[in-house]
Amino acid sequence: MKSRRAVAPLLAATGLLLAACGGQNGARSDVKQQASAPITIWVDDTRTKPAQEYAAAHPELKATVKSVDNTHGNIPAQIALAVKAGKDVPDAVFLSYPDELANMLVNPVNYALPLDGVVGSDVLDGFAKGSTAACTFDGKTYCLPNDLAQTVLYYDKPLFAKFGYSVPKTFDEWLALGLRVGKEHPGYSLGSVNSRYGLNGYYGSSGCAFNQSSSPTTVTIDVKSPACTRVDDVIGPLLANKTLSKLDPFDAAYTPIVKNDKLLATISPAWMGDYGIKPTSPKKGRWAVAPMPTWKGAATNASGTAGGGIWVVSAKSKNKAAAAKFATGMATDPKVQAASSGYPAYTADADIWLKQVAKDDWYAEDPSAVYRDAAGKISPTLGFVRFQVQAEDAFNATVLKSGGHDIGAALEKFGEQLTKAAQSASYSVKGD
Amino acid sequence: MAPLSSSAVRSRSRSQARGGTRSQARSRFRSRTAGVSFVLPYLAALVLFGLVPTVYGIATSFSVTPVIGNSYTSLTENYSAVLSDYRTLRAAKNVGSYLLIWLPSMLVIVFAIALAMDARRTRFAALTRFVSYVPGAVTGAASALLWLFMFSPAASPASAILRPFAGDSGTVISDGSLPVILSVMGIAAGAGGWIVLLYGALTDISRDVLEAAELDGAGAWHVVWHIKLPMLRSYIGFIFIVSLANGFQVFVEPQVLGAGARGQVDSTWSLNQLVFSYATGESNYGRASALSVLLLIVTVTAAVIVIKKTRFYSKDAA
């Protein structure tokens, strides 16, 4: 009984003890490069097999692939401890929570290598438009996007036909649809707005600045802007009439909605079809994908994002060239990316990937064009910050908890907590 | 049993004080080395895993690492950052309301069941003792996982009971309901052991005392209130200290419940989760240490107060 509650302090204590053995963290020193030095790559479970195959196909890189626990925050923490203990750190890592990059740029991790000079602009330009923007801090690119999580509108095509609904093109139409569903078919859902699905998917796609950051020390937070408040006007009433769910899409209480064909439509990242809907609703020919609706007053539609992996190369590597080559290869190699679990960020590979998706008869119609269009429209206001977890916590505790009642006040409260979280993480906050 | 052993110790020390023969000196030496060798492994573990990390933690709590630039030493900066963090007060309130519900209800339940078992020492009492002890076998993360299902109206065998408590989205687990949920879990997992302990202590109360009370005309309630409860004071104090220290550091349960009921529980619901967030999510060892040191101060202070109030060590002095 005693021991289980002592887990956290023990973990912290052992970490600190380990750290005690090592030197001080501090300024980045230039590591002497050795052209033939072997490299170590850290990846998550999903990426382990492709990375091992890539390493075997490229023996000249002398890469060892290690599968690591990718719980949010774990990889930066592991590297920070290794740095403090003076031990070797991986030469490149795959991050399945891309916001962790924000931690990798600063003390005590100090890990990420600027890739502009190492990778070459021809490669960087090959990624979907704007997809490297979030990797860019103070004008330097610190990561390569692996797969994108651009949001789209999933909808149940036969159900729409049965109810006589048309697919919304604007968020005003989405609101009107939700109000109709609430009246005509209560119990049917328009998806989840829990955590990042609501925050990054809805507010993010609207261009609401809550984690906009292009420097490790500054962030723009402006929840009083119209880009944020216009989202309130849509999700407030739909939370109140329960067509939008407060549950996480993977919550045991949410799954029955999908299973019993009560999910009418959802605004979700591009992996949600394969990983969220298909396993629970495998019937063929039901699900179709439509472009993101356009926000009121916006010239064009835009996407939010929830997920998407990135590659980061170590500034402490003894063989930066090989490490960068491996990361670039994994992010751009057509063979690797054709089998990607998510939408490939590299445009040429995405086309190959989409050819397979087009053949998937789970979809009611070919989703390729919608996915491709959305990939280049991820809102530039979405950034990687050190307080993403706190932002999602605060969002759930304010906007979501309000249940749509006085959502405006809830959003302001969210903004206050967000600012505190950002300041606590040593950001100077602009806007607001 | 305790008075017997202490009198034995006393008589031996008397004989040692009197005697000065060689065999006595040898036996004294032997008993001393035996004592030391018994304590040594614990001492080594205490130093390695208790004192050294504590001292290192205190030292780290004065080291500030800015996001950019070199580390420096400050006596107050980490502490003021931790105390002014908007999450600290919230987590303290969460843990406080959990302790307020859990500790009194567990002490009452444990004492009541132990008394009932003591009053009727039948086979049924033995069964009660066993049944109440069994849930304690499932602890930690496994217990949290088990309760995660128990508290999911969609999956729980007790879903009919849970339904009225479910929020509008159909979940029971939330920031607000967690103190009650953790209390139920804590009592289920922890009460059995304490019941066995208190029952043992109750059977240890001398028959003479109870018979004397009966002759003086004390009713059952008087016996409980004026004899059994005072005689168990140090045991209850012990249960209180251990439970307070454990409850104050609650971590695994909200962590696992929060991971299961995604987006329903604050990731820094308890103070120890906030320490964990500082140490792993935010890589800020200075603040993690500062908050840990503050937690240590609070639990040690509480322990000292309870020890003084219950005259915890008074039995040895008597």
Interface residues (C-beta under 8 A of the other chain):
Chain A: M1 K2 R4 R5 A6 V7 A8 P9 L10 L11 A12 A13 T14 G15 L16 L17 A19 A20 Q24 N25 G26 A27 H72 G73 N74 P76 A77 A80 N103 V106 N107 P108 V109 N194 S195 P216 T217 K242 S245 K246 L247 D248 F250 D251 A252 A253 P256 R386 V389 Q390 E392 D393 N396 A397 L400 G403 Q417 K420 A421 S424 A425 S426
Chain B: F49 V52 P53 T54 Y56 G57 T60 T65 P66 V67 I68 G69 N70 S71 A81 D85 Y86 R87 G136 T139 G140 A141 S152 P153 A154 A155 D168 S169 G170 T171 D175 A189 G190 G193 V242 A245 N246 Q249 V250 F251 V252 A261 R262 G263 Q264 D266 S267 T268 N272 Q273 V275 F276 S277 A279 T280 G281 E282 S283 Y285 A288 S289 S292
